[in-house]
Amino acid sequence: MSFPEFFAAVPALVVRDPLAELLGAAEGGLIEYRYADAVRLAGHSCPTVAGAWLMTTRALGTLYDATTPVRGEIAVALGEPEEAGVGGVMAAVAGLLTGAAGSGGFKGLGGRHARRGLLRFGAAGIAGIRFTRQDTGAAVDCRLRLESVPADPRLGPLLGAILSDQADDGARREFARLWQDRVRRILIDHGSDPALVDLQPASG
């Protein structure tokens, strides 16, 4: 499988997963995730997947500062209902990196390492996604503003032509190029831009 070259330029995230360490899945429990892993999970690369990646990695960087985030000990709450909009896609990416899961998640071993119930939708008072450390209670609210990285105006007409079966191979290639160029700009050019991902301490 060949991915766009810029995927490799997106900074990786290293987390420590005590359950992975216990079960011998990763030495020291250390797991490295890359943007390509989120793409494999979602099955595609788009502004939503890229935005969820940035929201999660930046939130973890804020919550854990210079230390390694602990996967499986972070709760994730979305203001959006699961069935609405893109909340499900964003939650999937956040869950990949944090280990947070809903009712179908891992129930734990002897009262430890449970992931079930760490992911919630439709949470009151949350405009985007809230990430909360289970050990300290520290939490941050993240809001994604994709409009700060606008799409190329040619994308709309090209997509319309594709969906109506009026596009040739060249038009399809151009659509794909322009689509991934916006993803590149989101992840590479604006990866640390507060106008794109707004992080604030959770107010309660």
PASEBA-1860 file (N, C-alpha, C; in nm, 3 decimals):
! residues 204
1> MSFPEFFA> 0.085/-0.119/0.000/0.000/0.000/0.000/0.088/0.124/0.000 ~ 0.056/0.220/-0.086/0.134/0.342/-0.097/0.051/0.460/-0.050 ~ 0.104/0.535/0.046/0.037/0.654/0.097/0.105/0.779/0.042 ~ 0.037/0.893/0.043/0.104/1.019/0.007/0.228/1.042/0.094 ~ 0.330/1.100/0.035/0.458/1.116/0.104/0.447/1.198/0.231 ~ 0.356/1.295/0.236/0.350/1.382/0.353/0.305/1.309/0.479 ~ 0.240/1.193/0.464/0.199/1.118/0.583/0.317/1.094/0.676 ~ 0.434/1.064/0.616/0.552/1.031/0.696/0.609/1.153/0.768
9> AVPALVVR> 0.571/1.273/0.723/0.623/1.395/0.785/0.540/1.438/0.906 ~ 0.425/1.377/0.927/0.343/1.411/1.042/0.407/1.353/1.167 ~ 0.431/1.433/1.270/0.497/1.381/1.391/0.421/1.263/1.451 ~ 0.495/1.161/1.490/0.435/1.042/1.550/0.396/1.070/1.695 ~ 0.310/0.983/1.748/0.272/0.990/1.889/0.316/0.860/1.956 ~ 0.391/0.872/2.065/0.430/0.756/2.144/0.352/0.758/2.274 ~ 0.286/0.647/2.304/0.211/0.634/2.429/0.262/0.512/2.504 ~ 0.232/0.509/2.633/0.263/0.390/2.713/0.132/0.324/2.752
17> DPLAELLG> 0.117/0.199/2.716/-0.006/0.124/2.745/0.027/0.014/2.845 ~ -0.011/0.032/2.972/0.021/-0.069/3.073/-0.037/-0.207/3.042 ~ -0.152/-0.212/2.977/-0.211/-0.341/2.941/-0.125/-0.410/2.835 ~ -0.077/-0.335/2.738/0.011/-0.393/2.636/0.139/-0.445/2.698 ~ 0.190/-0.373/2.799/0.310/-0.419/2.868/0.282/-0.547/2.946 ~ 0.171/-0.549/3.018/0.134/-0.666/3.098/0.122/-0.791/3.012 ~ 0.062/-0.776/2.897/0.035/-0.891/2.810/0.149/-0.921/2.713 ~ 0.258/-0.845/2.723/0.374/-0.872/2.640/0.359/-0.829/2.496
25> AAEGGLIE> 0.265/-0.736/2.470/0.243/-0.692/2.332/0.342/-0.585/2.288 ~ 0.398/-0.512/2.384/0.491/-0.404/2.351/0.591/-0.389/2.466 ~ 0.719/-0.387/2.434/0.821/-0.375/2.537/0.807/-0.242/2.610 ~ 0.796/-0.250/2.741/0.777/-0.129/2.821/0.640/-0.066/2.801 ~ 0.554/-0.133/2.725/0.423/-0.079/2.696/0.423/0.035/2.597 ~ 0.537/0.063/2.536/0.547/0.176/2.446/0.498/0.142/2.306 ~ 0.406/0.222/2.256/0.349/0.203/2.123/0.359/0.334/2.047 ~ 0.410/0.327/1.925/0.418/0.445/1.839/0.305/0.442/1.737
33> YRYADAVR> 0.230/0.549/1.733/0.124/0.565/1.633/0.163/0.674/1.535 ~ 0.130/0.650/1.409/0.153/0.749/1.304/0.021/0.780/1.237 ~ 0.019/0.891/1.163/-0.105/0.931/1.097/-0.158/0.820/1.007 ~ -0.069/0.746/0.945/-0.111/0.636/0.858/-0.194/0.533/0.935 ~ -0.169/0.516/1.064/-0.250/0.423/1.144/-0.394/0.472/1.155 ~ -0.412/0.602/1.170/-0.548/0.658/1.174/-0.616/0.640/1.039 ~ -0.540/0.653/0.931/-0.596/0.634/0.797/-0.637/0.488/0.778 ~ -0.555/0.397/0.823/-0.590/0.255/0.813/-0.717/0.226/0.892
41> LAGHSCPT> -0.728/0.286/1.009/-0.847/0.265/1.091/-0.972/0.319/1.022 ~ -0.965/0.442/0.972/-1.081/0.505/0.910/-1.107/0.454/0.769 ~ -1.001/0.408/0.704/-1.015/0.364/0.565/-1.000/0.477/0.465 ~ -0.971/0.597/0.513/-0.952/0.711/0.423/-0.880/0.823/0.498 ~ -0.831/0.919/0.423/-0.766/1.037/0.478/-0.846/1.159/0.436 ~ -0.893/1.235/0.534/-0.977/1.351/0.506/-0.953/1.456/0.614 ~ -1.007/1.577/0.598/-0.989/1.680/0.701/-1.040/1.637/0.839 ~ -1.146/1.558/0.845/-1.198/1.513/0.974/-1.099/1.420/1.043
49> VAGAWLMT> -1.046/1.323/0.972/-0.949/1.230/1.029/-0.824/1.308/1.071 ~ -0.778/1.397/0.985/-0.660/1.478/1.019/-0.688/1.566/1.140 ~ -0.807/1.625/1.145/-0.842/1.710/1.258/-0.850/1.633/1.388 ~ -0.908/1.514/1.383/-0.916/1.431/1.504/-0.777/1.391/1.551 ~ -0.689/1.360/1.456/-0.551/1.328/1.492/-0.486/1.445/1.565 ~ -0.500/1.565/1.509/-0.439/1.682/1.571/-0.500/1.713/1.707 ~ -0.632/1.706/1.717/-0.698/1.734/1.844/-0.646/1.640/1.953 ~ -0.636/1.513/1.919/-0.595/1.414/2.019/-0.448/1.430/2.056
57> TRALGTLY> -0.362/1.441/1.958/-0.219/1.450/1.988/-0.187/1.579/2.063 ~ -0.251/1.688/2.026/-0.224/1.814/2.095/-0.282/1.814/2.236 ~ -0.399/1.753/2.253/-0.457/1.744/2.387/-0.368/1.661/2.478 ~ -0.319/1.549/2.427/-0.231/1.465/2.509/-0.101/1.536/2.540 ~ -0.050/1.612/2.445/0.071/1.689/2.471/0.051/1.791/2.581 ~ -0.067/1.850/2.586/-0.098/1.948/2.690/-0.117/1.879/2.826 ~ -0.190/1.770/2.826/-0.221/1.701/2.952/-0.099/1.635/3.015 ~ -0.008/1.587/2.932/0.107/1.513/2.984/0.238/1.590/2.974
65> DATTPVRG> 0.235/1.706/2.913/0.351/1.793/2.902/0.469/1.714/2.845 ~ 0.576/1.699/2.922/0.696/1.633/2.870/0.698/1.484/2.898 ~ 0.594/1.430/2.960/0.590/1.288/2.991/0.511/1.212/2.886 ~ 0.524/1.081/2.887/0.458/0.997/2.788/0.310/0.975/2.826 ~ 0.218/1.004/2.737/0.076/0.978/2.767/0.052/0.832/2.798 ~ -0.042/0.806/2.890/-0.073/0.670/2.929/-0.203/0.627/2.862 ~ -0.190/0.540/2.766/-0.307/0.491/2.693/-0.391/0.402/2.784 ~ -0.522/0.422/2.780/-0.612/0.346/2.864/-0.650/0.418/2.992
73> EIAVALGE> -0.589/0.534/3.016/-0.618/0.612/3.137/-0.666/0.752/3.102 ~ -0.727/0.764/2.984/-0.776/0.893/2.936/-0.921/0.878/2.893 ~ -1.008/0.959/2.949/-1.149/0.959/2.909/-1.170/1.060/2.797 ~ -1.259/1.025/2.705/-1.288/1.109/2.590/-1.439/1.133/2.585 ~ -1.478/1.259/2.580/-1.621/1.294/2.574/-1.645/1.390/2.460 ~ -1.743/1.357/2.377/-1.779/1.442/2.264/-1.915/1.506/2.289 ~ -1.928/1.631/2.250/-2.056/1.696/2.263/-2.156/1.646/2.160 ~ -2.107/1.600/2.047/-2.193/1.556/1.937/-2.245/1.414/1.963
81> PEEAGVGG> -2.371/1.388/1.930/-2.422/1.251/1.942/-2.348/1.157/1.847 ~ -2.343/1.031/1.882/-2.268/0.933/1.802/-2.318/0.924/1.659 ~ -2.450/0.935/1.641/-2.508/0.916/1.508/-2.510/1.043/1.425 ~ -2.464/1.154/1.481/-2.471/1.282/1.410/-2.335/1.321/1.353 ~ -2.340/1.387/1.236/-2.220/1.445/1.180/-2.104/1.349/1.167 ~ -1.987/1.396/1.212/-1.863/1.317/1.199/-1.812/1.272/1.335 ~ -1.898/1.277/1.437/-1.854/1.241/1.571/-1.800/1.100/1.580 ~ -1.862/1.006/1.511/-1.816/0.868/1.516/-1.676/0.850/1.460
89> VMAAVAGL> -1.648/0.920/1.350/-1.514/0.912/1.290/-1.410/0.972/1.383 ~ -1.442/1.088/1.439/-1.347/1.154/1.529/-1.323/1.071/1.654 ~ -1.429/1.011/1.706/-1.415/0.928/1.825/-1.330/0.805/1.797 ~ -1.341/0.750/1.677/-1.261/0.633/1.642/-1.112/0.665/1.646 ~ -1.075/0.779/1.590/-0.934/0.820/1.591/-0.888/0.849/1.733 ~ -0.969/0.923/1.809/-0.934/0.953/1.948/-0.922/0.824/2.029 ~ -1.012/0.729/2.004/-1.007/0.602/2.075/-0.884/0.520/2.041 ~ -0.843/0.526/1.916/-0.722/0.455/1.875/-0.602/0.501/1.958
97> LTGAAGSG> -0.589/0.632/1.973/-0.471/0.688/2.038/-0.478/0.685/2.190 ~ -0.599/0.696/2.245/-0.613/0.702/2.391/-0.654/0.570/2.454 ~ -0.710/0.480/2.374/-0.762/0.354/2.426/-0.904/0.364/2.476 ~ -0.960/0.485/2.481/-1.096/0.504/2.530/-1.197/0.432/2.442 ~ -1.292/0.362/2.505/-1.392/0.286/2.431/-1.528/0.301/2.498 ~ -1.632/0.273/2.421/-1.767/0.279/2.472/-1.807/0.149/2.539 ~ -1.935/0.117/2.529/-1.989/0.001/2.601/-1.932/-0.132/2.552 ~ -1.877/-0.134/2.432/-1.820/-0.258/2.380/-1.672/-0.274/2.405
105> GFKGLGGR> -1.614/-0.183/2.481/-1.470/-0.187/2.504/-1.428/-0.293/2.605 ~ -1.296/-0.307/2.618/-1.238/-0.407/2.708/-1.281/-0.378/2.852 ~ -1.329/-0.481/2.921/-1.384/-0.462/3.056/-1.278/-0.466/3.166 ~ -1.156/-0.503/3.133/-1.048/-0.500/3.231/-1.010/-0.635/3.285 ~ -0.904/-0.635/3.365/-0.853/-0.756/3.431/-0.844/-0.730/3.580 ~ -0.925/-0.799/3.657/-0.920/-0.782/3.801/-0.943/-0.640/3.847 ~ -1.031/-0.571/3.775/-1.059/-0.433/3.812/-0.961/-0.330/3.759 ~ -0.866/-0.374/3.678/-0.768/-0.283/3.620/-0.775/-0.285/3.468
113> HARRGLLR> -0.722/-0.179/3.409/-0.703/-0.168/3.263/-0.834/-0.165/3.185 ~ -0.945/-0.132/3.247/-1.073/-0.125/3.175/-1.072/-0.007/3.078 ~ -1.123/-0.029/2.958/-1.137/0.077/2.858/-1.285/0.110/2.837 ~ -1.369/0.019/2.878/-1.513/0.035/2.860/-1.564/0.155/2.939 ~ -1.646/0.236/2.874/-1.706/0.351/2.940/-1.619/0.476/2.943 ~ -1.502/0.470/2.883/-1.415/0.588/2.879/-1.448/0.681/2.762 ~ -1.536/0.635/2.672/-1.575/0.716/2.556/-1.724/0.745/2.563 ~ -1.759/0.875/2.562/-1.899/0.917/2.570/-1.933/1.013/2.458
121> FGAAGIAG> -2.059/1.007/2.414/-2.111/1.100/2.315/-2.224/1.183/2.378 ~ -2.254/1.296/2.313/-2.365/1.378/2.358/-2.346/1.435/2.496 ~ -2.223/1.464/2.533/-2.194/1.517/2.666/-2.231/1.665/2.674 ~ -2.307/1.701/2.775/-2.353/1.839/2.792/-2.237/1.933/2.821 ~ -2.244/2.051/2.764/-2.145/2.154/2.792/-2.014/2.140/2.718 ~ -2.007/2.049/2.622/-1.884/2.028/2.545/-1.912/2.060/2.398 ~ -1.839/2.157/2.345/-1.861/2.198/2.206/-1.783/2.110/2.109 ~ -1.673/2.055/2.152/-1.590/1.971/2.065/-1.564/1.836/2.130
129> IRFTRQDT> -1.440/1.818/2.177/-1.401/1.695/2.247/-1.329/1.733/2.376 ~ -1.363/1.665/2.485/-1.293/1.683/2.612/-1.209/1.559/2.641 ~ -1.084/1.580/2.675/-0.993/1.473/2.713/-0.960/1.490/2.861 ~ -0.975/1.382/2.938/-0.956/1.390/3.083/-0.863/1.280/3.132 ~ -0.759/1.317/3.204/-0.672/1.218/3.267/-0.745/1.156/3.385 ~ -0.746/1.025/3.391/-0.815/0.956/3.499/-0.738/0.962/3.630 ~ -0.606/0.978/3.622/-0.527/0.979/3.745/-0.528/1.113/3.816 ~ -0.529/1.222/3.742/-0.521/1.355/3.803/-0.650/1.435/3.791
137> GAAVDCRL> -0.736/1.396/3.698/-0.858/1.472/3.674/-0.838/1.592/3.584 ~ -0.713/1.619/3.544/-0.686/1.731/3.454/-0.756/1.706/3.321 ~ -0.814/1.813/3.264/-0.891/1.797/3.141/-0.875/1.919/3.051 ~ -0.883/1.894/2.921/-0.881/2.003/2.823/-0.996/1.985/2.726 ~ -1.051/2.097/2.683/-1.153/2.099/2.579/-1.090/2.140/2.448 ~ -1.121/2.065/2.341/-1.066/2.093/2.208/-1.178/2.126/2.112 ~ -1.157/2.230/2.035/-1.249/2.263/1.928/-1.172/2.270/1.798 ~ -1.228/2.212/1.694/-1.165/2.207/1.562/-1.233/2.308/1.471
145> RLESVPAD> -1.154/2.392/1.406/-1.208/2.493/1.315/-1.145/2.473/1.177 ~ -1.200/2.379/1.104/-1.145/2.346/0.973/-1.160/2.459/0.873 ~ -1.251/2.552/0.899/-1.268/2.664/0.807/-1.145/2.753/0.801 ~ -1.057/2.739/0.901/-0.934/2.818/0.900/-0.835/2.768/0.795 ~ -0.860/2.649/0.742/-0.778/2.595/0.632/-0.874/2.563/0.519 ~ -0.912/2.661/0.439/-1.017/2.640/0.339/-0.978/2.543/0.229 ~ -1.081/2.481/0.173/-1.062/2.389/0.062/-1.040/2.468/-0.067 ~ -0.972/2.406/-0.162/-0.956/2.465/-0.293/-1.094/2.476/-0.359
153> PRLGPLLG> -1.128/2.590/-0.418/-1.261/2.607/-0.476/-1.292/2.511/-0.590 ~ -1.191/2.448/-0.646/-1.215/2.352/-0.755/-1.270/2.219/-0.705 ~ -1.258/2.193/-0.574/-1.300/2.063/-0.523/-1.450/2.039/-0.540 ~ -1.531/2.140/-0.513/-1.676/2.123/-0.523/-1.721/2.080/-0.661 ~ -1.686/2.155/-0.766/-1.725/2.115/-0.901/-1.669/1.978/-0.942 ~ -1.546/1.951/-0.902/-1.488/1.821/-0.937/-1.563/1.707/-0.870 ~ -1.597/1.724/-0.743/-1.673/1.620/-0.673/-1.809/1.602/-0.737 ~ -1.873/1.711/-0.772/-2.003/1.702/-0.838/-1.995/1.622/-0.967
161> AILSDQAD> -1.889/1.647/-1.044/-1.871/1.573/-1.170/-1.847/1.425/-1.143 ~ -1.769/1.395/-1.039/-1.740/1.255/-1.005/-1.867/1.183/-0.962 ~ -1.945/1.246/-0.875/-2.064/1.181/-0.822/-2.173/1.163/-0.928 ~ -2.168/1.246/-1.032/-2.266/1.232/-1.141/-2.210/1.153/-1.258 ~ -2.094/1.090/-1.236/-2.029/1.008/-1.339/-1.995/1.088/-1.465 ~ -1.961/1.214/-1.446/-1.924/1.300/-1.559/-1.775/1.331/-1.562 ~ -1.698/1.273/-1.472/-1.555/1.304/-1.461/-1.470/1.198/-1.529 ~ -1.366/1.243/-1.601/-1.272/1.147/-1.659/-1.163/1.115/-1.557
169> DGARREFA> -1.070/1.030/-1.596/-0.965/0.988/-1.503/-0.879/1.105/-1.457 ~ -0.854/1.200/-1.547/-0.774/1.316/-1.511/-0.842/1.399/-1.405 ~ -0.972/1.418/-1.419/-1.046/1.495/-1.319/-1.048/1.424/-1.185 ~ -1.059/1.293/-1.187/-1.057/1.216/-1.062/-0.921/1.228/-0.992 ~ -0.815/1.223/-1.070/-0.682/1.236/-1.012/-0.662/1.376/-0.954 ~ -0.713/1.476/-1.024/-0.699/1.612/-0.975/-0.778/1.634/-0.847 ~ -0.896/1.575/-0.839/-0.975/1.584/-0.716/-0.898/1.522/-0.599 ~ -0.845/1.404/-0.621/-0.771/1.335/-0.514/-0.649/1.416/-0.472
177> RLWQDRVR> -0.581/1.476/-0.568/-0.462/1.556/-0.535/-0.500/1.676/-0.451 ~ -0.602/1.748/-0.494/-0.645/1.867/-0.420/-0.699/1.831/-0.282 ~ -0.768/1.718/-0.273/-0.824/1.673/-0.144/-0.711/1.647/-0.044 ~ -0.611/1.569/-0.087/-0.501/1.539/0.003/-0.410/1.659/0.027 ~ -0.409/1.754/-0.066/-0.330/1.874/-0.041/-0.390/1.953/0.075 ~ -0.523/1.956/0.088/-0.582/2.023/0.204/-0.547/1.948/0.332 ~ -0.551/1.815/0.327/-0.512/1.737/0.445/-0.367/1.768/0.482 ~ -0.281/1.778/0.382/-0.141/1.811/0.407/-0.129/1.948/0.473
185> RILIDHGS> -0.201/2.045/0.422/-0.194/2.178/0.481/-0.242/2.178/0.626 ~ -0.347/2.100/0.654/-0.398/2.089/0.790/-0.292/2.031/0.883 ~ -0.232/1.921/0.842/-0.139/1.848/0.929/0.000/1.908/0.935 ~ 0.050/1.957/0.823/0.188/2.003/0.815/0.197/2.155/0.833 ~ 0.124/2.228/0.751/0.135/2.375/0.755/0.068/2.436/0.877 ~ -0.039/2.373/0.926/-0.116/2.431/1.036/-0.125/2.338/1.157 ~ -0.035/2.243/1.167/-0.043/2.145/1.274/-0.039/2.202/1.415 ~ 0.027/2.316/1.432/0.036/2.378/1.564/-0.040/2.510/1.571
193> DPALVDLQ> -0.125/2.534/1.474/-0.197/2.661/1.464/-0.316/2.663/1.561 ~ -0.318/2.755/1.658/-0.431/2.761/1.752/-0.562/2.801/1.685 ~ -0.554/2.860/1.565/-0.676/2.894/1.492/-0.745/2.769/1.439 ~ -0.670/2.661/1.424/-0.725/2.536/1.373/-0.774/2.448/1.489 ~ -0.690/2.426/1.587/-0.727/2.348/1.705/-0.715/2.437/1.828 ~ -0.830/2.469/1.886/-0.833/2.554/2.005/-0.836/2.465/2.129 ~ -0.739/2.480/2.215/-0.728/2.402/2.339/-0.748/2.493/2.459 ~ -0.841/2.454/2.546/-0.867/2.532/2.666/-0.882/2.437/2.785
201> PASG> -0.837/2.478/2.903/-0.864/2.396/3.022/-1.015/2.376/3.038 ~ -1.055/2.254/3.070/-1.198/2.225/3.086/-1.254/2.302/3.204 ~ -1.373/2.356/3.185/-1.433/2.439/3.288/-1.518/2.361/3.387 ~ -1.532/2.229/3.365/-1.610/2.148/3.459/-1.709/2.058/3.391
END
